[in-house]
Amino acid sequence: MEHLQHQIKEELEFLKAFSEIGLESLSSLKGLRMYSSSRDDLARDYLDEVYIGFNSTLDEYFFEVYEPRQVEERRRIVALDTSSTRLAESSKGVIVSIKGAIVTRDLDNSISIQTLGPFLFYVNKTNFKKILREYSEFIQYSSRYDFYINAQRALTELLERRMQEYVVEQYRDSIILFDGCLVANNFNHYKSVLEKILRIAHENGNAVIAFSKTSFLQISGSYLQSIYIEEEPPYIIDLTTSLKHYCDHEVRTLGRVCLARLSAGSLGYRVDVPIRSDIPTFFGMLLRSDPLIYGYPETLILAHDYSTFMRLDMITLQTLLKRMDVELLYPEYVRDILFQPLDGDYR
């Protein structure tokens, strides 16, 4: 546990309480027998995507198409991402680990990377309200599996919002890249936190752009990424007006929802920007300041890579649990028994 505490950097004071709560939750682990989880990671898109379907075609709704403006101004790029994994679970609770990364590209193109965590939490139906506080409202479950999924989801959201608050307060006149969408469900606390983040970003002159790697938005049965128009990339399609009529009542879009196709032959991405954004200028500065890989910002790819749990991370964390006198059981999986000679370690 001392090793985990040493990972908190002095300039990231906001993480101390987060870490201390996690360490306190581990105190009740001694002597438990738990199963090593078969699910390595919680896909970030599961947390953010809004399922919305249109009943007609794109050209029957009002939308605007923008081209990125040619600008000379370059800005610092700050990208952040988080990931989580369920290390072990039993009838009594689940052990979740969370990790984050902040990647900064300065005006001289130098890159700095801060990794946050991994943080460990033992969550059960007795302590989850103390650990998550307002975010415990996310925990709605009808089975143990739902409890595990939602506990992991809420903890990941909690770290990500804390990181976003930190970044928009610390940086000025930068482009800040989030992973996911600028949406909030009907929990007042969650909505107010995201509104605060966007307000502070605006006050500090930051341009917030949120990229989703996948999207389940559909228009007449076609997914968002498959939509093309008769223009050569780069272009951005603003779908906000159309979406207002079809958005789930439990979800509030706190920005403008766009389809961005930023390089020839690249995929299209759902991209959210704050309501008052100058879309052509925002994306013009992004293209001037950060290289794209398949139309996706390089710094955001790095943030994803450095926040993702590697096999060595998993081995280290499981070793730590064993030293805390947790007995880990490794169940046999039918898929492994039947197919491992053919597909190796793929699961």
Contacts in CASP RR format, 6 or more apart in sequence:
PFRMAT RR
TARGET T0000
AUTHOR 0000-0000-0000
METHOD contacts of the structure
MODEL  1
MEHLQHQIKEELEFLKAFSEIGLESLSSLKGLRMYSSSRDDLARDYLDEV
YIGFNSTLDEYFFEVYEPRQVEERRRIVALDTSSTRLAESSKGVIVSIKG
AIVTRDLDNSISIQTLGPFLFYVNKTNFKKILREYSEFIQYSSRYDFYIN
AQRALTELLERRMQEYVVEQYRDSIILFDGCLVANNFNHYKSVLEKILRI
AHENGNAVIAFSKTSFLQISGSYLQSIYIEEEPPYIIDLTTSLKHYCDHE
VRTLGRVCLARLSAGSLGYRVDVPIRSDIPTFFGMLLRSDPLIYGYPETL
ILAHDYSTFMRLDMITLQTLLKRMDVELLYPEYVRDILFQPLDGDYR
1 23 0 8 1.000
1 26 0 8 1.000
1 324 0 8 1.000
3 320 0 8 1.000
4 19 0 8 1.000
4 23 0 8 1.000
4 117 0 8 1.000
4 118 0 8 1.000
4 119 0 8 1.000
4 120 0 8 1.000
5 19 0 8 1.000
5 23 0 8 1.000
7 19 0 8 1.000
7 116 0 8 1.000
7 117 0 8 1.000
7 118 0 8 1.000
8 15 0 8 1.000
8 16 0 8 1.000
8 19 0 8 1.000
9 114 0 8 1.000
12 114 0 8 1.000
12 116 0 8 1.000
12 166 0 8 1.000
14 162 0 8 1.000
14 165 0 8 1.000
14 166 0 8 1.000
15 116 0 8 1.000
15 117 0 8 1.000
15 162 0 8 1.000
18 119 0 8 1.000
18 158 0 8 1.000
18 159 0 8 1.000
18 162 0 8 1.000
19 117 0 8 1.000
19 119 0 8 1.000
21 121 0 8 1.000
21 130 0 8 1.000
21 131 0 8 1.000
22 119 0 8 1.000
22 120 0 8 1.000
22 121 0 8 1.000
22 122 0 8 1.000
22 131 0 8 1.000
23 120 0 8 1.000
25 121 0 8 1.000
25 122 0 8 1.000
25 123 0 8 1.000
25 127 0 8 1.000
25 131 0 8 1.000
26 120 0 8 1.000
26 121 0 8 1.000
26 122 0 8 1.000
26 324 0 8 1.000
28 122 0 8 1.000
29 95 0 8 1.000
29 122 0 8 1.000
29 321 0 8 1.000
29 324 0 8 1.000
29 325 0 8 1.000
29 326 0 8 1.000
30 324 0 8 1.000
30 325 0 8 1.000
30 326 0 8 1.000
31 325 0 8 1.000
31 326 0 8 1.000
31 327 0 8 1.000
32 90 0 8 1.000
32 92 0 8 1.000
32 326 0 8 1.000
32 327 0 8 1.000
33 90 0 8 1.000
33 326 0 8 1.000
33 327 0 8 1.000
33 329 0 8 1.000
34 88 0 8 1.000
34 89 0 8 1.000
34 90 0 8 1.000
34 93 0 8 1.000
34 95 0 8 1.000
34 326 0 8 1.000
34 327 0 8 1.000
34 328 0 8 1.000
34 329 0 8 1.000
35 88 0 8 1.000
35 89 0 8 1.000
35 90 0 8 1.000
35 328 0 8 1.000
35 329 0 8 1.000
35 330 0 8 1.000
35 331 0 8 1.000
36 87 0 8 1.000
36 88 0 8 1.000
36 318 0 8 1.000
36 328 0 8 1.000
36 329 0 8 1.000
36 330 0 8 1.000
36 331 0 8 1.000
37 85 0 8 1.000
37 86 0 8 1.000
37 87 0 8 1.000
37 88 0 8 1.000
37 89 0 8 1.000
37 94 0 8 1.000
38 331 0 8 1.000
38 333 0 8 1.000
38 347 0 8 1.000
39 85 0 8 1.000
39 86 0 8 1.000
40 85 0 8 1.000
40 309 0 8 1.000
40 314 0 8 1.000
41 83 0 8 1.000
41 84 0 8 1.000
41 85 0 8 1.000
41 308 0 8 1.000
41 309 0 8 1.000
42 83 0 8 1.000
42 84 0 8 1.000
42 85 0 8 1.000
42 86 0 8 1.000
42 149 0 8 1.000
42 152 0 8 1.000
42 153 0 8 1.000
42 156 0 8 1.000
44 81 0 8 1.000
44 82 0 8 1.000
44 83 0 8 1.000
44 156 0 8 1.000
44 179 0 8 1.000
44 180 0 8 1.000
44 213 0 8 1.000
45 180 0 8 1.000
45 212 0 8 1.000
45 213 0 8 1.000
45 214 0 8 1.000
45 215 0 8 1.000
46 153 0 8 1.000
47 153 0 8 1.000
47 156 0 8 1.000
47 157 0 8 1.000
47 180 0 8 1.000
48 179 0 8 1.000
48 180 0 8 1.000
48 181 0 8 1.000
48 183 0 8 1.000
48 212 0 8 1.000
49 180 0 8 1.000
49 181 0 8 1.000
49 212 0 8 1.000
49 214 0 8 1.000
49 215 0 8 1.000
49 216 0 8 1.000
50 181 0 8 1.000
50 183 0 8 1.000
50 216 0 8 1.000
50 217 0 8 1.000
50 247 0 8 1.000
50 248 0 8 1.000
50 251 0 8 1.000
50 253 0 8 1.000
51 216 0 8 1.000
51 248 0 8 1.000
52 216 0 8 1.000
52 217 0 8 1.000
52 218 0 8 1.000
52 243 0 8 1.000
52 246 0 8 1.000
52 247 0 8 1.000
52 248 0 8 1.000
53 217 0 8 1.000
53 218 0 8 1.000
53 219 0 8 1.000
53 221 0 8 1.000
53 246 0 8 1.000
54 61 0 8 1.000
54 218 0 8 1.000
54 219 0 8 1.000
54 220 0 8 1.000
54 221 0 8 1.000
54 242 0 8 1.000
54 246 0 8 1.000
55 220 0 8 1.000
56 219 0 8 1.000
56 220 0 8 1.000
57 219 0 8 1.000
57 220 0 8 1.000
58 219 0 8 1.000
58 220 0 8 1.000
58 227 0 8 1.000
58 242 0 8 1.000
61 239 0 8 1.000
61 241 0 8 1.000
61 242 0 8 1.000
62 241 0 8 1.000
62 242 0 8 1.000
63 237 0 8 1.000
63 238 0 8 1.000
63 239 0 8 1.000
63 241 0 8 1.000
63 242 0 8 1.000
64 237 0 8 1.000
64 238 0 8 1.000
65 229 0 8 1.000
65 231 0 8 1.000
65 235 0 8 1.000
65 236 0 8 1.000
65 237 0 8 1.000
65 238 0 8 1.000
66 235 0 8 1.000
66 236 0 8 1.000
66 237 0 8 1.000
66 238 0 8 1.000
66 279 0 8 1.000
66 280 0 8 1.000
66 283 0 8 1.000
67 231 0 8 1.000
67 234 0 8 1.000
67 235 0 8 1.000
67 236 0 8 1.000
67 280 0 8 1.000
68 234 0 8 1.000
68 236 0 8 1.000
68 262 0 8 1.000
68 280 0 8 1.000
68 283 0 8 1.000
68 284 0 8 1.000
68 286 0 8 1.000
68 287 0 8 1.000
69 280 0 8 1.000
69 281 0 8 1.000
69 283 0 8 1.000
69 284 0 8 1.000
70 284 0 8 1.000
71 281 0 8 1.000
71 284 0 8 1.000
71 285 0 8 1.000
71 288 0 8 1.000
72 288 0 8 1.000
73 285 0 8 1.000
73 288 0 8 1.000
74 107 0 8 1.000
74 285 0 8 1.000
74 288 0 8 1.000
74 289 0 8 1.000
75 107 0 8 1.000
75 173 0 8 1.000
75 174 0 8 1.000
75 175 0 8 1.000
75 207 0 8 1.000
75 285 0 8 1.000
75 289 0 8 1.000
76 104 0 8 1.000
76 105 0 8 1.000
76 106 0 8 1.000
76 107 0 8 1.000
76 171 0 8 1.000
76 173 0 8 1.000
76 174 0 8 1.000
76 175 0 8 1.000
76 289 0 8 1.000
77 104 0 8 1.000
77 105 0 8 1.000
77 174 0 8 1.000
77 175 0 8 1.000
77 177 0 8 1.000
77 286 0 8 1.000
77 289 0 8 1.000
77 290 0 8 1.000
77 297 0 8 1.000
77 299 0 8 1.000
78 102 0 8 1.000
78 103 0 8 1.000
78 104 0 8 1.000
78 167 0 8 1.000
78 171 0 8 1.000
78 174 0 8 1.000
78 175 0 8 1.000
78 176 0 8 1.000
78 177 0 8 1.000
78 299 0 8 1.000
79 102 0 8 1.000
79 103 0 8 1.000
79 104 0 8 1.000
79 176 0 8 1.000
79 177 0 8 1.000
79 297 0 8 1.000
79 299 0 8 1.000
79 300 0 8 1.000
79 302 0 8 1.000
79 303 0 8 1.000
80 100 0 8 1.000
80 101 0 8 1.000
80 102 0 8 1.000
80 103 0 8 1.000
80 160 0 8 1.000
80 163 0 8 1.000
80 164 0 8 1.000
80 167 0 8 1.000
80 176 0 8 1.000
80 177 0 8 1.000
80 178 0 8 1.000
80 179 0 8 1.000
80 303 0 8 1.000
81 100 0 8 1.000
81 101 0 8 1.000
81 179 0 8 1.000
81 300 0 8 1.000
81 303 0 8 1.000
81 304 0 8 1.000
81 307 0 8 1.000
82 98 0 8 1.000
82 99 0 8 1.000
82 100 0 8 1.000
82 101 0 8 1.000
82 156 0 8 1.000
82 159 0 8 1.000
82 160 0 8 1.000
82 163 0 8 1.000
82 179 0 8 1.000
82 307 0 8 1.000
83 98 0 8 1.000
83 99 0 8 1.000
83 100 0 8 1.000
83 156 0 8 1.000
83 304 0 8 1.000
83 307 0 8 1.000
83 308 0 8 1.000
83 309 0 8 1.000
84 96 0 8 1.000
84 97 0 8 1.000
84 98 0 8 1.000
84 99 0 8 1.000
84 152 0 8 1.000
84 155 0 8 1.000
84 156 0 8 1.000
85 96 0 8 1.000
85 97 0 8 1.000
85 309 0 8 1.000
85 314 0 8 1.000
86 94 0 8 1.000
86 95 0 8 1.000
86 96 0 8 1.000
86 148 0 8 1.000
86 152 0 8 1.000
87 95 0 8 1.000
87 96 0 8 1.000
87 97 0 8 1.000
87 120 0 8 1.000
87 314 0 8 1.000
87 317 0 8 1.000
87 318 0 8 1.000
87 321 0 8 1.000
88 94 0 8 1.000
88 95 0 8 1.000
88 318 0 8 1.000
88 321 0 8 1.000
88 326 0 8 1.000
88 328 0 8 1.000
89 95 0 8 1.000
89 148 0 8 1.000
91 144 0 8 1.000
92 124 0 8 1.000
93 122 0 8 1.000
93 123 0 8 1.000
93 124 0 8 1.000
93 125 0 8 1.000
93 147 0 8 1.000
93 148 0 8 1.000
94 122 0 8 1.000
94 123 0 8 1.000
94 124 0 8 1.000
94 147 0 8 1.000
94 148 0 8 1.000
94 151 0 8 1.000
94 152 0 8 1.000
95 120 0 8 1.000
95 121 0 8 1.000
95 122 0 8 1.000
95 123 0 8 1.000
95 321 0 8 1.000
95 326 0 8 1.000
96 120 0 8 1.000
96 121 0 8 1.000
96 123 0 8 1.000
96 151 0 8 1.000
96 152 0 8 1.000
96 155 0 8 1.000
97 118 0 8 1.000
97 119 0 8 1.000
97 120 0 8 1.000
97 121 0 8 1.000
97 309 0 8 1.000
97 313 0 8 1.000
97 317 0 8 1.000
98 117 0 8 1.000
98 118 0 8 1.000
98 119 0 8 1.000
98 121 0 8 1.000
98 155 0 8 1.000
98 156 0 8 1.000
98 159 0 8 1.000
99 115 0 8 1.000
99 116 0 8 1.000
99 117 0 8 1.000
99 118 0 8 1.000
99 119 0 8 1.000
99 307 0 8 1.000
99 308 0 8 1.000
99 309 0 8 1.000
99 313 0 8 1.000
100 115 0 8 1.000
100 116 0 8 1.000
100 117 0 8 1.000
100 159 0 8 1.000
100 160 0 8 1.000
100 163 0 8 1.000
100 306 0 8 1.000
100 307 0 8 1.000
101 113 0 8 1.000
101 114 0 8 1.000
101 115 0 8 1.000
101 116 0 8 1.000
101 302 0 8 1.000
101 303 0 8 1.000
101 304 0 8 1.000
101 305 0 8 1.000
101 306 0 8 1.000
101 307 0 8 1.000
102 113 0 8 1.000
102 114 0 8 1.000
102 116 0 8 1.000
102 163 0 8 1.000
102 167 0 8 1.000
102 303 0 8 1.000
103 111 0 8 1.000
103 112 0 8 1.000
103 113 0 8 1.000
103 114 0 8 1.000
103 299 0 8 1.000
103 300 0 8 1.000
103 302 0 8 1.000
103 303 0 8 1.000
103 306 0 8 1.000
104 111 0 8 1.000
104 112 0 8 1.000
104 113 0 8 1.000
104 299 0 8 1.000
105 111 0 8 1.000
105 289 0 8 1.000
105 290 0 8 1.000
105 298 0 8 1.000
105 299 0 8 1.000
106 112 0 8 1.000
111 299 0 8 1.000
111 302 0 8 1.000
113 302 0 8 1.000
113 306 0 8 1.000
115 306 0 8 1.000
115 307 0 8 1.000
116 159 0 8 1.000
116 163 0 8 1.000
118 309 0 8 1.000
118 313 0 8 1.000
118 317 0 8 1.000
119 159 0 8 1.000
120 317 0 8 1.000
120 320 0 8 1.000
121 131 0 8 1.000
121 155 0 8 1.000
123 131 0 8 1.000
123 151 0 8 1.000
123 155 0 8 1.000
125 147 0 8 1.000
128 136 0 8 1.000
128 139 0 8 1.000
128 151 0 8 1.000
129 136 0 8 1.000
131 155 0 8 1.000
132 138 0 8 1.000
132 139 0 8 1.000
132 151 0 8 1.000
132 154 0 8 1.000
132 155 0 8 1.000
132 158 0 8 1.000
134 187 0 8 1.000
134 189 0 8 1.000
134 190 0 8 1.000
135 154 0 8 1.000
135 155 0 8 1.000
135 157 0 8 1.000
135 158 0 8 1.000
135 189 0 8 1.000
135 190 0 8 1.000
136 154 0 8 1.000
137 187 0 8 1.000
137 189 0 8 1.000
137 190 0 8 1.000
138 150 0 8 1.000
138 153 0 8 1.000
138 154 0 8 1.000
138 157 0 8 1.000
138 187 0 8 1.000
139 147 0 8 1.000
139 150 0 8 1.000
139 151 0 8 1.000
139 154 0 8 1.000
140 146 0 8 1.000
140 150 0 8 1.000
141 147 0 8 1.000
141 150 0 8 1.000
157 190 0 8 1.000
161 193 0 8 1.000
161 194 0 8 1.000
161 197 0 8 1.000
164 178 0 8 1.000
164 197 0 8 1.000
165 193 0 8 1.000
165 196 0 8 1.000
165 197 0 8 1.000
165 200 0 8 1.000
167 176 0 8 1.000
168 176 0 8 1.000
168 197 0 8 1.000
168 200 0 8 1.000
168 201 0 8 1.000
168 204 0 8 1.000
168 206 0 8 1.000
168 208 0 8 1.000
169 200 0 8 1.000
169 204 0 8 1.000
171 204 0 8 1.000
171 206 0 8 1.000
172 204 0 8 1.000
172 205 0 8 1.000
172 206 0 8 1.000
173 204 0 8 1.000
173 205 0 8 1.000
173 206 0 8 1.000
174 205 0 8 1.000
174 206 0 8 1.000
174 207 0 8 1.000
175 206 0 8 1.000
175 207 0 8 1.000
175 209 0 8 1.000
175 282 0 8 1.000
175 285 0 8 1.000
175 286 0 8 1.000
175 289 0 8 1.000
175 290 0 8 1.000
176 201 0 8 1.000
176 206 0 8 1.000
176 207 0 8 1.000
176 208 0 8 1.000
176 209 0 8 1.000
177 209 0 8 1.000
177 210 0 8 1.000
177 211 0 8 1.000
177 297 0 8 1.000
177 299 0 8 1.000
177 300 0 8 1.000
177 303 0 8 1.000
178 208 0 8 1.000
178 209 0 8 1.000
178 210 0 8 1.000
178 211 0 8 1.000
179 210 0 8 1.000
179 211 0 8 1.000
179 212 0 8 1.000
179 213 0 8 1.000
179 300 0 8 1.000
179 303 0 8 1.000
179 304 0 8 1.000
180 210 0 8 1.000
180 211 0 8 1.000
180 212 0 8 1.000
180 213 0 8 1.000
180 272 0 8 1.000
181 210 0 8 1.000
181 212 0 8 1.000
181 253 0 8 1.000
181 257 0 8 1.000
181 270 0 8 1.000
181 272 0 8 1.000
182 194 0 8 1.000
182 198 0 8 1.000
182 208 0 8 1.000
182 210 0 8 1.000
182 253 0 8 1.000
182 254 0 8 1.000
182 255 0 8 1.000
182 272 0 8 1.000
182 273 0 8 1.000
182 274 0 8 1.000
183 251 0 8 1.000
183 252 0 8 1.000
183 253 0 8 1.000
183 254 0 8 1.000
183 272 0 8 1.000
184 190 0 8 1.000
184 191 0 8 1.000
184 194 0 8 1.000
184 195 0 8 1.000
184 251 0 8 1.000
184 252 0 8 1.000
184 254 0 8 1.000
185 191 0 8 1.000
185 250 0 8 1.000
185 251 0 8 1.000
185 252 0 8 1.000
186 249 0 8 1.000
186 250 0 8 1.000
186 251 0 8 1.000
186 252 0 8 1.000
191 252 0 8 1.000
191 254 0 8 1.000
194 254 0 8 1.000
195 254 0 8 1.000
197 208 0 8 1.000
198 208 0 8 1.000
198 254 0 8 1.000
198 255 0 8 1.000
198 274 0 8 1.000
201 207 0 8 1.000
201 208 0 8 1.000
201 274 0 8 1.000
202 274 0 8 1.000
202 276 0 8 1.000
207 273 0 8 1.000
207 277 0 8 1.000
207 282 0 8 1.000
207 285 0 8 1.000
207 286 0 8 1.000
208 273 0 8 1.000
208 274 0 8 1.000
209 271 0 8 1.000
209 272 0 8 1.000
209 273 0 8 1.000
209 282 0 8 1.000
209 283 0 8 1.000
209 286 0 8 1.000
210 271 0 8 1.000
210 272 0 8 1.000
210 273 0 8 1.000
211 260 0 8 1.000
211 269 0 8 1.000
211 270 0 8 1.000
211 271 0 8 1.000
211 296 0 8 1.000
211 297 0 8 1.000
211 300 0 8 1.000
212 269 0 8 1.000
212 270 0 8 1.000
212 271 0 8 1.000
212 272 0 8 1.000
213 269 0 8 1.000
213 296 0 8 1.000
214 225 0 8 1.000
215 223 0 8 1.000
215 224 0 8 1.000
215 225 0 8 1.000
215 269 0 8 1.000
215 270 0 8 1.000
216 223 0 8 1.000
217 223 0 8 1.000
217 224 0 8 1.000
217 239 0 8 1.000
217 243 0 8 1.000
217 257 0 8 1.000
217 270 0 8 1.000
218 224 0 8 1.000
219 227 0 8 1.000
224 259 0 8 1.000
224 268 0 8 1.000
224 270 0 8 1.000
225 259 0 8 1.000
225 267 0 8 1.000
225 268 0 8 1.000
225 269 0 8 1.000
227 237 0 8 1.000
227 259 0 8 1.000
228 261 0 8 1.000
229 235 0 8 1.000
229 237 0 8 1.000
232 264 0 8 1.000
233 261 0 8 1.000
233 262 0 8 1.000
233 263 0 8 1.000
233 264 0 8 1.000
233 265 0 8 1.000
233 266 0 8 1.000
234 260 0 8 1.000
234 261 0 8 1.000
234 262 0 8 1.000
234 263 0 8 1.000
234 283 0 8 1.000
234 287 0 8 1.000
235 260 0 8 1.000
235 261 0 8 1.000
236 258 0 8 1.000
236 259 0 8 1.000
236 260 0 8 1.000
236 261 0 8 1.000
236 262 0 8 1.000
236 271 0 8 1.000
236 279 0 8 1.000
236 280 0 8 1.000
236 283 0 8 1.000
237 258 0 8 1.000
237 259 0 8 1.000
237 260 0 8 1.000
238 256 0 8 1.000
238 257 0 8 1.000
238 258 0 8 1.000
238 279 0 8 1.000
239 257 0 8 1.000
239 258 0 8 1.000
239 259 0 8 1.000
240 253 0 8 1.000
240 255 0 8 1.000
240 256 0 8 1.000
240 257 0 8 1.000
240 258 0 8 1.000
243 253 0 8 1.000
243 257 0 8 1.000
244 253 0 8 1.000
247 253 0 8 1.000
253 272 0 8 1.000
254 274 0 8 1.000
254 275 0 8 1.000
255 272 0 8 1.000
255 273 0 8 1.000
255 274 0 8 1.000
255 275 0 8 1.000
255 277 0 8 1.000
256 272 0 8 1.000
256 273 0 8 1.000
256 274 0 8 1.000
256 275 0 8 1.000
256 277 0 8 1.000
256 279 0 8 1.000
257 270 0 8 1.000
257 271 0 8 1.000
257 272 0 8 1.000
258 270 0 8 1.000
258 271 0 8 1.000
258 272 0 8 1.000
258 273 0 8 1.000
258 279 0 8 1.000
259 268 0 8 1.000
259 269 0 8 1.000
259 270 0 8 1.000
259 271 0 8 1.000
260 268 0 8 1.000
260 269 0 8 1.000
260 270 0 8 1.000
260 271 0 8 1.000
260 283 0 8 1.000
261 267 0 8 1.000
261 268 0 8 1.000
261 269 0 8 1.000
261 295 0 8 1.000
262 268 0 8 1.000
262 269 0 8 1.000
262 283 0 8 1.000
262 287 0 8 1.000
262 292 0 8 1.000
262 295 0 8 1.000
263 292 0 8 1.000
263 294 0 8 1.000
263 295 0 8 1.000
266 292 0 8 1.000
266 294 0 8 1.000
266 295 0 8 1.000
266 296 0 8 1.000
267 294 0 8 1.000
267 295 0 8 1.000
267 296 0 8 1.000
268 295 0 8 1.000
269 295 0 8 1.000
269 296 0 8 1.000
273 279 0 8 1.000
273 282 0 8 1.000
286 297 0 8 1.000
290 297 0 8 1.000
290 298 0 8 1.000
290 299 0 8 1.000
291 297 0 8 1.000
291 298 0 8 1.000
292 298 0 8 1.000
293 301 0 8 1.000
318 328 0 8 1.000
321 328 0 8 1.000
322 328 0 8 1.000
333 347 0 8 1.000
335 347 0 8 1.000
336 347 0 8 1.000
END
